[in-house]
Amino acid sequence: MNDRTTSHLSTVQLQSLRQDLQEQLDQRRRHLEGLRVQEQESSGADGTWQELLVSITTAERAVAELSQAFDRLVDGTYGRCAHCSAAIPFERLKVRPLARTCIDCQRRHEAA
């Protein structure tokens, strides 16, 4: 294993994160499907068409981000900072499963 893998996470931790990501991904996909049904059924006459399109775009983005996180989990790069390659602690990933940066890099980014 190279230094860009999730080797800092235990098998149990990886399984927990995988399950959390899968559940969130499934939930977001169901939500997106519901929004698309609403889009097809809507005439746009009630003034909510633009809000619906924004909701669909937001849901599509969430599905894409979760899919990318799940892909990183599968390929072994999940849980590593995208900037410095440091291990992102399990506790941070449980709270923010889409975290792509360690706390130090996140703080530097927010301060900039």
C-alpha positions in Angstrom: 0.0 0.0 0.0 1.2 3.5 -0.8 0.8 6.5 1.4 -2.4 7.6 -0.4 -4.5 4.7 0.8 -7.0 4.5 3.6 -4.7 2.2 5.7 -5.1 4.5 8.7 -8.7 3.4 9.0 -9.6 0.0 10.4 -11.8 -2.5 8.5 -14.6 -1.8 10.9 -14.3 2.0 10.4 -14.2 1.5 6.6 -17.3 -0.7 6.7 -19.1 1.9 8.8 -18.2 4.7 6.5 -19.1 2.6 3.4 -22.5 1.9 4.9 -23.1 5.6 5.8 -22.1 6.7 2.3 -24.3 4.1 0.7 -27.3 5.0 2.8 -26.9 8.7 2.0 -26.4 8.0 -1.6 -29.5 5.8 -1.8 -31.5 8.5 0.1 -30.3 11.3 -2.2 -31.0 9.2 -5.3 -34.6 8.6 -4.1 -35.0 12.3 -3.4 -33.7 13.2 -6.9 -36.1 10.7 -8.5 -39.0 12.3 -6.6 -38.0 15.7 -7.8 -37.8 14.5 -11.4 -41.3 13.1 -11.1 -42.5 16.5 -9.8 -40.7 18.1 -12.8 -42.5 15.9 -15.3 -45.9 16.5 -13.6 -45.5 20.2 -13.2 -46.9 22.6 -15.7 -44.7 25.4 -14.4 -47.7 27.6 -14.1 -47.7 27.7 -10.3 -44.4 29.7 -10.1 -42.5 26.9 -8.4 -40.7 25.7 -11.6 -37.5 27.7 -10.9 -37.4 26.4 -7.3 -37.8 22.9 -8.5 -35.0 23.3 -11.0 -32.7 24.6 -8.2 -33.7 21.7 -6.0 -32.9 19.2 -8.8 -29.5 20.8 -9.5 -28.7 20.7 -5.8 -29.8 17.1 -5.5 -27.8 16.1 -8.6 -24.7 17.8 -7.1 -25.2 15.9 -3.8 -25.5 12.6 -5.6 -22.4 13.3 -7.6 -20.4 14.3 -4.5 -21.5 11.1 -2.7 -20.7 9.0 -5.7 -17.2 10.4 -5.9 -16.7 9.8 -2.2 -17.9 6.2 -2.6 -15.5 5.8 -5.6 -12.6 7.1 -3.4 -13.6 4.6 -0.7 -13.5 1.8 -3.3 -10.1 2.8 -4.8 -8.5 3.4 -1.4 -8.0 7.1 -1.5 -11.0 8.1 0.7 -9.9 9.6 4.0 -6.8 11.3 2.7 -6.5 15.1 2.4 -6.7 16.2 -1.2 -4.1 18.9 -0.5 -1.4 17.4 1.7 -2.3 13.6 1.7 -2.5 13.5 5.5 -4.9 11.0 7.0 -8.3 12.5 7.8 -9.4 11.1 11.2 -12.3 8.7 11.4 -14.2 11.1 13.7 -14.1 13.9 11.1 -15.2 11.5 8.4 -18.2 10.2 10.5 -19.3 13.8 11.0 -18.4 15.0 7.5 -18.3 12.0 5.2 -17.6 14.2 2.2 -14.6 15.8 3.8 -11.7 16.0 1.3 -9.3 18.0 3.5 -7.7 17.6 6.9 -8.5 20.2 9.6 -5.2 22.1 9.0 -5.8 22.5 5.2 -9.4 23.4 5.8 -8.4 26.1 8.3 -5.8 27.5 5.8 -8.5 27.5 3.1 -11.0 29.3 5.2 -8.4 31.9 6.4 -7.5 32.7 2.8 
